[in-house]
Amino acid sequence: MKKYLCIGNEETEAQWLPRWYGVPFEECCFATNIPSKHIRDDVIKYTSLIKLTDLPKGTNYKQYLNILKTERLIYGNDVR
């Protein structure tokens, strides 16, 4: 079952994100070159998948994933 939506951009391939976040590759769907943040939010609004994106340099990806999972528990599918 798919749990994550990995969204790449011009600098980052979506297929790199599972390794950075420490999630199984088999649990991911991939999207690349989505042009704007507005469209990204629109895409995720209609899915129950957790959105994984490239983060600023120095960010702890695994810690950020825990934050996303906690927000999912608190807010359900209406995560920001």
C-alpha positions as CSV (number, residue, x, y, z in Angstrom):
1,M,0.0,0.0,0.0
2,K,1.3,3.5,-0.9
3,K,1.7,5.9,2.0
4,Y,3.9,8.7,0.6
5,L,3.8,11.1,-2.3
6,C,7.4,12.1,-3.2
7,I,7.4,15.4,-5.1
8,G,10.6,16.3,-7.0
9,N,11.6,19.6,-8.5
10,E,14.2,21.0,-10.9
11,E,17.1,20.2,-8.5
12,T,15.9,17.0,-6.8
13,E,14.6,13.8,-8.3
14,A,11.5,12.5,-6.6
15,Q,13.1,9.0,-6.4
16,W,15.9,10.3,-4.1
17,L,13.4,11.3,-1.4
18,P,12.6,7.9,0.1
19,R,16.2,7.4,1.1
20,W,16.5,10.9,2.6
21,Y,13.4,10.4,4.7
22,G,14.2,6.8,5.5
23,V,10.9,5.3,4.1
24,P,10.6,2.2,2.0
25,F,10.7,2.9,-1.8
26,E,7.8,0.5,-2.3
27,E,5.5,2.7,-0.2
28,C,6.0,5.8,-2.4
29,C,4.3,7.3,-5.4
30,F,6.4,9.8,-7.4
31,A,5.6,13.2,-9.0
32,T,8.2,15.4,-10.7
33,N,8.4,19.0,-11.9
34,I,5.2,20.2,-10.5
35,P,5.5,23.9,-11.3
36,S,4.3,25.8,-8.2
37,K,3.6,25.4,-4.5
38,H,-0.1,26.1,-5.1
39,I,-0.4,23.1,-7.4
40,R,1.5,20.9,-5.0
41,D,-1.0,21.7,-2.2
42,D,-3.9,21.2,-4.5
43,V,-2.6,17.8,-5.5
44,I,-2.1,16.6,-1.9
45,K,-5.5,17.9,-0.8
46,Y,-7.2,15.0,-2.7
47,T,-5.0,12.2,-1.5
48,S,-4.4,10.5,1.9
49,L,-0.7,10.2,1.1
50,I,1.9,12.1,3.1
51,K,3.7,14.7,0.9
52,L,7.5,14.4,0.9
53,T,9.5,17.2,-0.7
54,D,13.0,18.5,-0.8
55,L,13.8,20.5,2.3
56,P,16.4,23.3,2.9
57,K,20.0,22.2,3.4
58,G,20.7,21.0,7.0
59,T,17.1,19.9,7.7
60,N,16.7,16.6,9.5
61,Y,14.5,14.7,7.1
62,K,13.6,11.9,9.6
63,Q,12.6,14.3,12.3
64,Y,10.5,16.3,9.8
65,L,8.8,13.0,8.8
66,N,7.8,12.4,12.4
67,I,6.3,15.9,12.5
68,L,4.3,15.1,9.4
69,K,3.0,11.9,10.8
70,T,2.1,13.6,14.1
71,E,0.1,16.3,12.2
72,R,-1.6,13.5,10.3
73,L,-2.7,11.9,13.5
74,I,-3.9,15.2,15.0
75,Y,-5.6,16.8,11.9
76,G,-6.4,13.7,9.8
77,N,-6.2,14.2,6.0
78,D,-6.5,18.0,6.5
79,V,-2.8,18.5,7.1
80,R,-1.6,21.8,5.9
